[in-house]
Structures are given as structure tokens and as C-alpha cells.
Amino acid sequence: MDRFENRIKDMSIEISNSMIGERVINLVKPGQLNLIMIICNHCPYVLFRMPAISQLVKDYKDRVNIVAVNSNDASPTTDDSSPEDAPELMTAFTEQWDLECAYVFDEDQSIAQEYGAVCTPEFYVVNEDGIIVYHGELDPSHTSNELMPTGSSLRHALDLTLIDKPITWEPNPSFGCSVKWKL
């Protein structure tokens, strides 16, 4: 994906369930820097990185519109679904990790499809013009290496974009569990 040519439409989703109440969340706010995070409740790669993700959200939430999205199929009816990702479990996840941003359930998986998400966690920085300027990893940490998650790659991308500087490196792709697609 050529991150400088992809314009994301102004997507909004209406949240209507007992977990969150009824409200509309604008995923991308025009004229503002946006961070869209495709995460979920159960993925070990997400869980490994959650302390760094939560801290990053706290550090940037006053300057960046941040929305976490759970796009996984949570129905118990398919072999590839993850019932642990059910929307009714998302509030407990948010509280457990002190996640200070909206965490929305992408029931029809349209958000993940629109962004081209393939795994959790996956990160997208969308600039004020609605253009994806970063699609990549949180940082080079991994469950199989000695590095602890810090969010260094994503933080660098956010910092550059906040001062209107281009991202001049090719980001490493995210690595994690595959998005659990509905059949």
C-alpha cells in the first residue's frame, strides 16, 4: 500500500449496545491528526504490547484523535472466530489496560476492510487531510525477541506528523494474530 496515495473516507460508526451506550464515533476527524489501532481482547501479540499502547494513548490523546477498533468475528459459530473478542467483554479490557480512548466493535468488519487490516495489532496514522501517512508496527518488539514494547516506531511517526514533517522511512509491517474474518 502506498501510504501517500491512500485517502480514507470520513468513516463514522454508530455505537448502540449496552456496553458503550448510543453514540457516534468519528474514526477520522478532518483537520486533526488521527491514530486508528486495530486491536482485540485476546491476541497474545496485542496483550504483550498493551502496556506500551496504553501509555502511548495517554501521552498523545490531547493532540491526536485516537480510536481503537476490534474487528474480529466474535461469534461462536465459526472455527476461526474468537468469542473472547465479544463486544460485551471490551469494557473490562479497556478498564484492565486503562485504555483512555474509544474502543469500538466493528461488527460488520467494514473498518478493517476499508483500512486493509490483516492482523492485530495494526496501526494507521491518518493526517489532517485524511491520508494514511503511516501504516506499520508499534515498535520492533516481539514476543520472540528480547525487546520490550515502547511504541518507538509509532511514536516517531506521530511526532514527525505533528510537526508536519514527512515520514521518510519504509515502516515495518505489523505482526500479530490474523484478523478473524466472518465467513
C-alpha positions as CSV (number, residue, x, y, z in Angstrom):
1,M,0.0,0.0,0.0
2,D,1.4,3.4,-1.0
3,R,0.7,5.3,2.2
4,F,0.9,8.7,0.5
5,E,-1.8,7.9,-2.1
6,N,-4.4,6.4,0.2
7,R,-7.2,8.7,1.3
8,I,-9.5,7.3,3.9
9,K,-13.1,8.4,3.8
10,D,-14.5,10.1,6.8
11,M,-15.8,6.9,8.4
12,S,-18.1,7.1,11.4
13,I,-19.9,4.3,13.1
14,E,-22.9,4.3,15.3
15,I,-22.3,2.5,18.6
16,S,-25.5,1.1,20.1
17,N,-25.1,-1.5,22.7
18,S,-25.3,-1.8,26.5
19,M,-21.6,-1.7,26.8
20,I,-21.0,1.7,25.4
21,G,-24.5,3.3,25.1
22,E,-25.6,5.0,22.0
23,R,-23.2,7.5,20.3
24,V,-21.5,8.1,17.0
25,I,-17.7,7.8,16.8
26,N,-15.9,9.6,14.0
27,L,-12.9,7.4,13.3
28,V,-11.1,10.1,11.3
29,K,-11.7,13.8,12.3
30,P,-10.8,16.1,9.4
31,G,-8.3,18.7,10.2
32,Q,-6.8,16.7,13.0
33,L,-4.1,14.0,13.3
34,N,-5.7,10.6,13.8
35,L,-4.5,7.2,15.0
36,I,-6.5,4.1,14.2
37,M,-5.5,1.0,16.1
38,I,-6.8,-2.4,15.0
39,I,-6.6,-4.4,18.2
40,C,-8.7,-7.1,20.1
41,N,-9.1,-8.6,23.5
42,H,-7.5,-12.0,23.1
43,C,-4.4,-11.8,20.8
44,P,-1.2,-12.5,22.6
45,Y,0.7,-10.0,20.4
46,V,-1.8,-7.3,21.5
47,L,-1.6,-8.3,25.1
48,F,2.2,-8.2,25.1
49,R,2.1,-4.7,23.7
50,M,-0.9,-3.3,25.8
51,P,1.2,-1.5,28.5
52,A,3.0,0.4,25.7
53,I,-0.2,1.0,23.8
54,S,-2.0,2.4,26.8
55,Q,0.9,4.7,27.7
56,L,1.1,5.9,24.1
57,V,-2.6,6.8,24.2
58,K,-2.2,8.7,27.4
59,D,0.8,10.6,26.0
60,Y,-0.9,11.6,22.7
61,K,-4.6,11.7,23.5
62,D,-4.7,15.5,23.9
63,R,-3.0,16.1,20.5
64,V,-4.3,13.1,18.4
65,N,-7.8,11.7,17.8
66,I,-7.2,8.0,18.8
67,V,-9.7,5.2,18.2
68,A,-9.1,1.5,18.9
69,V,-11.1,-0.9,16.8
70,N,-11.9,-4.5,17.4
71,S,-12.8,-6.1,14.0
72,N,-12.6,-9.7,15.0
73,D,-15.5,-12.1,14.4
74,A,-16.6,-12.9,18.0
75,S,-19.4,-15.3,17.1
76,P,-19.2,-18.8,18.5
77,T,-20.3,-20.2,15.2
78,T,-17.1,-20.4,13.1
79,D,-13.8,-22.2,13.6
80,D,-11.8,-19.0,13.2
81,S,-13.8,-16.8,15.5
82,S,-12.7,-15.5,18.9
83,P,-15.6,-15.3,21.4
84,E,-13.1,-13.6,23.8
85,D,-13.4,-10.6,21.5
86,A,-17.2,-10.1,22.0
87,P,-18.3,-6.5,22.5
88,E,-19.6,-7.2,26.0
89,L,-16.0,-8.0,27.1
90,M,-14.5,-4.9,25.7
91,T,-15.3,-2.6,28.6
92,A,-13.4,-5.0,31.0
93,F,-10.5,-5.0,28.6
94,T,-10.5,-1.2,28.5
95,E,-10.6,-1.0,32.2
96,Q,-7.9,-3.7,32.7
97,W,-5.5,-1.8,30.5
98,D,-6.6,1.7,31.4
99,L,-7.1,2.5,27.7
100,E,-8.1,6.1,27.5
101,C,-9.6,6.2,24.0
102,A,-12.7,5.0,22.3
103,Y,-12.6,1.2,21.7
104,V,-15.3,0.3,19.2
105,F,-16.6,-3.0,17.8
106,D,-16.5,-3.3,14.1
107,E,-19.4,-5.7,13.8
108,D,-19.6,-5.8,10.0
109,Q,-15.8,-5.6,9.7
110,S,-16.1,-2.7,7.3
111,I,-13.4,-0.7,9.1
112,A,-10.8,-3.4,8.9
113,Q,-11.7,-3.9,5.2
114,E,-11.5,-0.2,4.4
115,Y,-8.1,0.0,6.0
116,G,-6.8,-3.2,4.6
117,A,-6.1,-4.6,8.1
118,V,-4.7,-8.2,8.2
119,C,-3.6,-8.6,11.8
120,T,-3.8,-7.4,15.4
121,P,-2.3,-5.1,16.4
122,E,-2.1,-2.9,13.4
123,F,-1.6,0.9,13.4
124,Y,-2.6,3.7,11.0
125,V,-1.7,7.4,11.3
126,V,-4.0,9.5,9.2
127,N,-3.1,13.1,8.7
128,E,-5.3,16.2,8.7
129,D,-6.1,15.7,5.0
130,G,-7.3,12.1,5.5
131,I,-4.2,10.5,4.1
132,I,-2.6,7.5,5.7
133,V,1.0,8.6,6.3
134,Y,2.0,5.6,8.5
135,H,0.8,2.0,8.4
136,G,3.1,-0.2,10.4
137,E,4.4,-1.6,13.6
138,L,4.2,-0.2,17.1
139,D,7.9,-0.9,17.5
140,P,10.4,-3.7,16.8
141,S,9.5,-5.7,20.0
142,H,8.1,-9.1,19.5
143,T,7.1,-12.0,21.8
144,S,10.1,-13.9,20.5
145,N,12.8,-11.3,21.0
146,E,14.4,-9.6,24.0
147,L,12.9,-6.1,23.2
148,M,10.2,-4.7,25.5
149,P,7.4,-2.7,23.8
150,T,7.9,1.1,23.9
151,G,5.9,2.3,20.9
152,S,9.1,3.8,19.4
153,S,8.2,3.4,15.7
154,L,4.7,4.7,16.1
155,R,5.8,7.5,18.4
156,H,8.4,8.7,15.9
157,A,5.7,8.7,13.1
158,L,3.3,10.6,15.3
159,D,5.9,13.1,16.4
160,L,7.0,13.8,12.8
161,T,3.4,14.2,11.6
162,L,2.6,16.5,14.5
163,I,5.3,18.9,13.3
164,D,4.3,18.5,9.6
165,K,7.4,16.6,8.7
166,P,7.3,13.6,6.2
167,I,7.9,10.1,7.3
168,T,10.9,9.2,5.1
169,W,11.5,5.5,6.0
170,E,9.5,2.5,4.9
171,P,7.7,1.3,8.1
172,N,8.0,-2.3,9.1
173,P,4.6,-4.1,8.9
174,S,2.7,-5.0,12.0
175,F,3.0,-8.6,13.2
176,G,0.3,-10.4,15.2
177,C,-2.7,-12.6,15.0
178,S,-4.7,-12.6,11.8
179,V,-8.0,-10.6,11.8
180,K,-10.7,-13.2,12.4
181,W,-12.9,-12.7,9.4
182,K,-16.6,-13.7,9.2
183,L,-17.3,-16.3,6.6
